[in-house]
Amino acid sequence: MIKLTLVKSTIGCNKKQLATAEALGLRKIGDTTEQPDNSATLGKIRVLEHLLCVEKEVTA
């Protein structure tokens, strides 16, 4: 799982970035969500990498 936190505002972002943030469940600064570690999620992170803090959770 990957833990994503929105650390910067989406004001001024284009429609694609806003839709991606909404799809990840991130609406306000400080919102955190856990997403599966797969290629679809990594593509979404790539679109919003300048707005996110990404933490990879290690499961033993």
N, CA, C and O of each residue as an XYZ file, in Angstrom:
240
protein
N       0.835     -1.185      0.000
C       0.000      0.000      0.000
C       0.879      1.249      0.000
O       1.995      1.246      0.520
N       0.353      2.301     -0.589
C       1.033      3.590     -0.650
C       0.159      4.609      0.062
O      -1.040      4.705     -0.201
N       0.768      5.370      0.968
C       0.047      6.404      1.702
C       0.301      7.744      1.022
O       1.450      8.163      0.886
N      -0.768      8.420      0.594
C      -0.670      9.687     -0.114
C      -1.285     10.795      0.728
O      -2.371     10.633      1.285
N      -0.581     11.928      0.817
C      -1.085     13.093      1.529
C      -0.988     14.301      0.622
O       0.065     14.556      0.036
N      -2.065     15.040      0.500
C      -2.082     16.271     -0.290
C      -1.460     17.383      0.553
O      -2.008     17.748      1.593
N      -0.315     17.927      0.113
C       0.402     18.932      0.897
C       0.350     20.316      0.275
O       0.703     21.296      0.931
N      -0.079     20.420     -0.972
C      -0.229     21.708     -1.632
C      -1.628     21.810     -2.221
O      -2.276     20.798     -2.488
N      -2.083     23.029     -2.419
C      -3.422     23.279     -2.917
C      -3.563     22.911     -4.394
O      -2.597     22.956     -5.156
N      -4.771     22.552     -4.773
C      -5.051     22.242     -6.175
C      -5.536     23.477     -6.941
O      -5.911     23.372     -8.109
N      -5.531     24.636     -6.292
C      -5.915     25.875     -6.981
C      -4.914     26.126     -8.109
O      -3.703     26.092     -7.889
N      -5.410     26.373     -9.289
C      -4.553     26.632    -10.440
C      -4.192     25.395    -11.230
O      -3.536     25.501    -12.267
N      -4.602     24.219    -10.769
C      -4.321     22.982    -11.496
C      -5.287     22.861    -12.674
O      -6.382     23.422    -12.669
N      -4.842     22.108    -13.685
C      -5.732     21.903    -14.820
C      -6.777     20.829    -14.501
O      -6.704     20.181    -13.456
N      -7.730     20.644    -15.384
C      -8.856     19.739    -15.133
C      -8.410     18.297    -14.937
O      -8.990     17.571    -14.130
N      -7.385     17.882    -15.669
C      -6.898     16.511    -15.540
C      -6.338     16.268    -14.137
O      -6.583     15.220    -13.540
N      -5.594     17.230    -13.621
C      -5.021     17.095    -12.290
C      -6.114     17.108    -11.216
O      -6.047     16.343    -10.254
N      -7.114     17.969    -11.380
C      -8.213     18.013    -10.421
C      -8.979     16.692    -10.403
O      -9.339     16.191     -9.338
N      -9.223     16.135    -11.578
C      -9.937     14.862    -11.672
C      -9.120     13.727    -11.049
O      -9.678     12.833    -10.413
N      -7.814     13.763    -11.232
C      -6.951     12.733    -10.664
C      -6.938     12.818     -9.138
O      -6.996     11.793     -8.459
N      -6.864     14.027     -8.601
C      -6.893     14.210     -7.148
C      -8.223     13.699     -6.581
O      -8.247     13.039     -5.542
N      -9.303     14.001     -7.254
C     -10.622     13.540     -6.824
C     -10.706     12.013     -6.876
O     -11.282     11.392     -5.983
N     -10.131     11.408     -7.920
C     -10.152      9.950     -8.056
C      -9.352      9.275     -6.943
O      -9.670      8.158     -6.535
N      -8.322      9.949     -6.457
C      -7.527      9.402     -5.359
C      -8.164      9.678     -3.996
O      -7.692      9.168     -2.980
N      -9.228     10.477     -3.967
C      -9.899     10.779     -2.716
C      -9.280     11.938     -1.960
O      -9.456     12.059     -0.748
N      -8.548     12.801     -2.677
C      -7.876     13.939     -2.053
C      -8.611     15.218     -2.441
O      -8.656     15.578     -3.617
N      -9.185     15.901     -1.457
C      -9.963     17.099     -1.739
C      -9.369     18.350     -1.111
O      -9.330     19.408     -1.740
N      -8.907     18.231      0.129
C      -8.362     19.378      0.855
C      -6.906     19.122      1.224
O      -6.452     17.978      1.256
N      -6.181     20.204      1.504
C      -4.811     20.053      1.980
C      -4.849     19.273      3.292
O      -5.654     19.566      4.176
N      -3.986     18.293      3.407
C      -3.928     17.460      4.601
C      -4.697     16.165      4.485
O      -4.561     15.296      5.347
N      -5.501     16.004      3.447
C      -6.216     14.745      3.247
C      -5.220     13.623      2.970
O      -4.260     13.805      2.221
N      -5.452     12.476      3.572
C      -4.580     11.321      3.411
C      -5.412     10.132      2.963
O      -6.546      9.943      3.404
N      -4.831      9.341      2.085
C      -5.502      8.133      1.618
C      -4.468      7.046      1.378
O      -3.297      7.333      1.130
N      -4.907      5.801      1.454
C      -4.048      4.667      1.142
C      -4.538      4.039     -0.148
O      -5.727      3.763     -0.312
N      -3.611      3.819     -1.054
C      -3.925      3.258     -2.366
C      -3.061      2.022     -2.594
O      -1.975      1.917     -2.024
N      -3.524      1.090     -3.415
C      -2.704     -0.088     -3.725
C      -1.481      0.298     -4.546
O      -1.511      1.252     -5.324
N      -0.419     -0.451     -4.362
C       0.830     -0.198     -5.079
C       0.774     -0.920     -6.425
O       1.241     -2.052     -6.548
N       0.200     -0.256     -7.438
C       0.142     -0.836     -8.776
C       0.437      0.240     -9.813
O       0.617      1.406     -9.462
N       0.485     -0.133    -11.062
C       0.879      0.805    -12.108
C      -0.136      1.920    -12.320
O       0.248      3.037    -12.667
N      -1.429      1.641    -12.119
C      -2.451      2.672    -12.274
C      -2.271      3.771    -11.226
O      -2.346      4.958    -11.541
N      -2.036      3.370     -9.996
C      -1.832      4.340     -8.920
C      -0.553      5.134     -9.148
O      -0.526      6.342     -8.914
N       0.499      4.475     -9.597
C       1.764      5.173     -9.847
C       1.615      6.201    -10.963
O       2.261      7.248    -10.922
N       0.781      5.922    -11.953
C       0.507      6.894    -13.010
C      -0.232      8.108    -12.476
O       0.036      9.233    -12.897
N      -1.165      7.892    -11.548
C      -1.888      9.003    -10.936
C      -0.951      9.847    -10.078
O      -1.048     11.074    -10.062
N      -0.050      9.184     -9.369
C       0.922      9.907     -8.547
C       1.811     10.764     -9.433
O       2.161     11.885     -9.061
N       2.173     10.258    -10.583
C       3.032     10.992    -11.517
C       2.381     12.312    -11.947
O       3.074     13.316    -12.109
N       1.066     12.318    -12.132
C       0.338     13.515    -12.549
C       0.357     14.575    -11.441
O       0.392     15.772    -11.724
N       0.333     14.131    -10.185
C       0.220     15.045     -9.049
C       1.462     15.084     -8.164
O       1.380     15.519     -7.016
N       2.606     14.640     -8.671
C       3.776     14.483     -7.815
C       4.232     15.774     -7.140
O       4.858     15.722     -6.082
N       3.933     16.921     -7.724
C       4.350     18.193     -7.138
C       3.410     18.649     -6.019
O       3.693     19.641     -5.347
N       2.304     17.947     -5.811
C       1.334     18.318     -4.788
C       1.265     17.315     -3.638
O       0.614     17.579     -2.628
N       1.927     16.170     -3.780
C       1.758     15.058     -2.847
C       2.997     14.763     -2.020
O       4.125     15.060     -2.414
N       2.749     14.170     -0.865
C       3.781     13.517     -0.077
C       3.457     12.024     -0.154
O       2.353     11.609      0.200
N       4.409     11.224     -0.611
C       4.170      9.803     -0.851
C       5.009      8.989      0.131
O       6.217      9.194      0.248
N       4.356      8.061      0.837
C       5.042      7.158      1.754
C       4.666      5.730      1.401
O       3.486      5.392      1.304
N       5.661      4.909      1.213
C       5.392      3.507      0.912
C       5.406      2.722      2.209
O       6.376      2.783      2.966
N       4.339      1.986      2.470
C       4.238      1.190      3.676
C       4.808     -0.191      3.435
O       4.474     -0.854      2.454
N       5.663     -0.612      4.330
C       6.281     -1.928      4.219
C       5.487     -2.899      5.067
O       5.304     -2.687      6.266
N       5.018     -3.962      4.443
C       4.275     -4.985      5.170
C       5.133     -6.234      5.243
O       5.670     -6.692      4.234
N       5.257     -6.771      6.424
C       6.107     -7.949      6.617
C       5.310     -9.212      6.630
O       5.873    -10.296      6.783
